[in-house]
Amino acid sequence: MCLYQLMSGQGLTYVFECKANPMTPSAYTCPMVRSKVVDSYFMEHRAKLLDIASFLDRIDRAAPSSEGEPEDYRVAALRRAAAILTDG
């Protein structure tokens, strides 16, 4: 069994449960082999990651609207989601 977390913009966390054992052949739900998936989708998803990185960089470089302004909840949620993806 495996669990997946997804965070919404309002700070809510949704947990999805996968009942299949990820190590068994029956858990493979994609009809393509891994190398074909990478060949087909790598550049698209690389571009999305670069887009997110440039957005976060712009946020970091921008001056705050007011002194002591808390981070926007959407940006905070995006940062938390990125941390989950990198740290597991």
Backbone as CSV, one residue per row, in Angstrom:
resi,resn,N_x,N_y,N_z,CA_x,CA_y,CA_z,C_x,C_y,C_z
1,MET,0.846,-1.165,0.000,0.000,0.000,0.000,0.898,1.237,0.000
2,CYS,0.490,2.288,-0.730,1.250,3.527,-0.762,0.289,4.700,-0.599
3,LEU,0.807,5.798,-0.088,-0.002,6.992,0.138,0.554,8.138,-0.676
4,TYR,-0.328,8.961,-1.207,0.067,10.152,-1.936,-0.605,11.346,-1.288
5,GLN,0.134,12.441,-1.119,-0.417,13.656,-0.537,-0.538,14.716,-1.612
6,LEU,-1.623,15.480,-1.558,-1.838,16.597,-2.462,-2.338,17.757,-1.630
7,MET,-1.701,18.910,-1.778,-2.084,20.068,-0.978,-2.845,21.057,-1.843
8,SER,-3.925,21.592,-1.300,-4.698,22.594,-2.014,-4.194,23.972,-1.625
9,GLY,-4.648,24.993,-2.320,-4.237,26.361,-2.044,-4.702,26.879,-0.704
10,GLN,-5.700,26.279,-0.104,-6.214,26.753,1.171,-5.536,26.053,2.346
11,GLY,-4.440,25.367,2.119,-3.722,24.705,3.186,-4.279,23.340,3.553
12,LEU,-5.249,22.847,2.817,-5.816,21.523,3.086,-4.927,20.458,2.458
13,THR,-4.794,19.336,3.117,-4.005,18.234,2.589,-4.937,17.072,2.296
14,TYR,-4.889,16.585,1.090,-5.669,15.420,0.695,-4.712,14.236,0.600
15,VAL,-5.085,13.105,1.152,-4.256,11.911,1.111,-4.993,10.861,0.286
16,PHE,-4.296,10.331,-0.702,-4.856,9.300,-1.557,-4.137,7.998,-1.270
17,GLU,-4.878,6.925,-1.194,-4.312,5.625,-0.867,-4.331,4.741,-2.106
18,CYS,-3.210,4.123,-2.372,-3.075,3.176,-3.480,-3.037,1.785,-2.869
19,LYS,-4.005,0.952,-3.179,-4.111,-0.374,-2.553,-3.138,-1.383,-3.159
20,ALA,-2.758,-1.201,-4.401,-1.874,-2.172,-5.045,-0.453,-2.029,-4.510
21,ASN,0.232,-3.124,-4.417,1.636,-3.100,-4.030,2.419,-2.559,-5.218
22,PRO,3.152,-1.429,-5.041,3.837,-0.829,-6.187,4.942,-1.695,-6.774
23,MET,5.314,-2.771,-6.115,6.388,-3.621,-6.606,5.876,-4.803,-7.432
24,THR,4.576,-5.003,-7.473,4.049,-6.131,-8.233,3.687,-5.695,-9.647
25,PRO,3.823,-6.581,-10.636,3.490,-6.227,-12.014,2.047,-5.768,-12.191
26,SER,1.122,-6.212,-11.338,-0.268,-5.809,-11.487,-0.479,-4.328,-11.149
27,ALA,0.500,-3.715,-10.493,0.388,-2.304,-10.115,0.718,-1.386,-11.293
28,TYR,1.299,-1.921,-12.343,1.670,-1.096,-13.495,0.421,-0.805,-14.314
29,THR,-0.054,0.435,-14.225,-1.293,0.790,-14.907,-1.064,1.532,-16.210
30,CYS,0.175,1.900,-16.502,0.477,2.625,-17.740,0.842,1.614,-18.822
31,PRO,0.237,1.727,-20.000,0.521,0.749,-21.053,1.907,0.915,-21.688
32,MET,2.616,2.015,-21.397,3.940,2.243,-21.982,5.030,1.786,-21.022
33,VAL,6.185,1.452,-21.577,7.345,1.167,-20.737,7.948,2.496,-20.289
34,ARG,8.743,2.463,-19.230,9.268,3.700,-18.640,10.070,4.539,-19.614
35,SER,10.890,3.917,-20.432,11.701,4.691,-21.376,10.817,5.442,-22.375
36,LYS,9.709,4.850,-22.758,8.770,5.514,-23.676,8.079,6.687,-22.986
37,VAL,7.725,6.520,-21.705,7.115,7.618,-20.943,8.089,8.787,-20.869
38,VAL,9.355,8.500,-20.554,10.363,9.562,-20.468,10.543,10.224,-21.827
39,ASP,10.656,9.433,-22.869,10.817,10.001,-24.214,9.633,10.888,-24.601
40,SER,8.444,10.502,-24.200,7.245,11.231,-24.606,6.976,12.480,-23.787
41,TYR,7.301,12.463,-22.496,6.840,13.536,-21.611,7.930,14.330,-20.901
42,PHE,9.199,13.960,-21.037,10.255,14.615,-20.272,10.344,16.111,-20.550
43,MET,10.421,16.511,-21.795,10.608,17.933,-22.121,9.429,18.782,-21.650
44,GLU,8.230,18.269,-21.782,7.036,18.989,-21.326,7.101,19.257,-19.828
45,HIS,7.446,18.243,-19.055,7.470,18.398,-17.607,8.702,19.156,-17.123
46,ARG,9.796,19.058,-17.850,10.972,19.871,-17.540,10.632,21.345,-17.698
47,ALA,9.919,21.686,-18.760,9.510,23.073,-18.997,8.593,23.579,-17.881
48,LYS,7.703,22.718,-17.398,6.816,23.119,-16.305,7.608,23.404,-15.033
49,LEU,8.592,22.552,-14.744,9.420,22.781,-13.561,10.215,24.081,-13.672
50,LEU,10.756,24.357,-14.849,11.487,25.612,-15.051,10.559,26.812,-14.914
51,ASP,9.331,26.683,-15.359,8.349,27.756,-15.219,8.046,28.034,-13.750
52,ILE,7.860,26.994,-12.965,7.611,27.153,-11.533,8.825,27.762,-10.842
53,ALA,10.018,27.290,-11.202,11.240,27.836,-10.602,11.387,29.323,-10.912
54,SER,11.083,29.726,-12.136,11.202,31.147,-12.486,10.141,31.977,-11.763
55,PHE,8.943,31.421,-11.573,7.898,32.120,-10.817,8.340,32.337,-9.375
56,LEU,8.857,31.292,-8.728,9.320,31.426,-7.342,10.492,32.382,-7.235
57,ASP,11.367,32.399,-8.236,12.478,33.346,-8.250,11.967,34.785,-8.334
58,ARG,10.961,35.018,-9.187,10.373,36.358,-9.279,9.749,36.788,-7.958
59,ILE,9.089,35.855,-7.280,8.497,36.153,-5.968,9.592,36.529,-4.979
60,ASP,10.690,35.769,-4.962,11.786,36.038,-4.028,12.448,37.383,-4.302
61,ARG,12.521,37.786,-5.555,13.186,39.043,-5.906,12.275,40.267,-5.774
62,ALA,10.984,40.057,-5.739,10.036,41.178,-5.689,10.016,41.789,-4.289
63,ALA,9.816,43.100,-4.254,9.697,43.799,-2.972,8.325,43.487,-2.371
64,PRO,8.254,43.335,-1.041,6.950,43.085,-0.422,6.024,44.288,-0.571
65,SER,4.728,44.020,-0.609,3.750,45.101,-0.745,3.749,46.001,0.475
66,SER,3.935,45.394,1.644,3.989,46.166,2.886,4.960,45.489,3.842
67,GLU,5.426,46.246,4.820,6.381,45.717,5.797,5.735,44.608,6.636
68,GLY,6.420,43.503,6.787,5.906,42.402,7.586,4.760,41.640,6.946
69,GLU,4.587,41.803,5.655,3.502,41.132,4.942,3.710,39.615,4.965
70,PRO,2.701,38.831,5.373,2.852,37.370,5.343,2.847,36.873,3.896
71,GLU,3.460,35.731,3.685,3.501,35.163,2.338,2.091,34.775,1.905
72,ASP,1.778,35.026,0.652,0.483,34.669,0.088,0.251,33.165,0.269
73,TYR,-0.973,32.790,0.635,-1.276,31.382,0.908,-1.026,30.489,-0.306
74,ARG,-1.195,31.033,-1.516,-0.977,30.220,-2.721,0.500,29.916,-2.911
75,VAL,1.331,30.915,-2.682,2.776,30.717,-2.809,3.265,29.773,-1.712
76,ALA,2.749,29.944,-0.498,3.133,29.059,0.609,2.760,27.609,0.294
77,ALA,1.571,27.391,-0.274,1.149,26.043,-0.634,2.035,25.458,-1.731
78,LEU,2.441,26.285,-2.691,3.321,25.826,-3.760,4.689,25.440,-3.204
79,ARG,5.194,26.230,-2.253,6.477,25.903,-1.633,6.392,24.600,-0.826
80,ARG,5.281,24.400,-0.104,5.112,23.160,0.652,5.018,21.956,-0.282
81,ALA,4.308,22.114,-1.392,4.189,21.010,-2.368,5.562,20.679,-2.966
82,ALA,6.365,21.695,-3.257,7.701,21.456,-3.794,8.579,20.745,-2.770
83,ALA,8.429,21.104,-1.495,9.200,20.440,-0.438,8.813,18.962,-0.333
84,ILE,7.526,18.669,-0.454,7.077,17.271,-0.406,7.657,16.493,-1.587
85,LEU,7.689,17.121,-2.748,8.227,16.429,-3.932,9.718,16.170,-3.811
86,THR,10.464,17.098,-3.222,11.917,16.919,-3.132,12.330,16.065,-1.952
87,ASP,11.599,16.140,-0.842,11.981,15.397,0.358,11.250,14.075,0.497
88,GLY,10.153,13.941,-0.202,9.385,12.705,-0.127,8.452,12.793,1.001
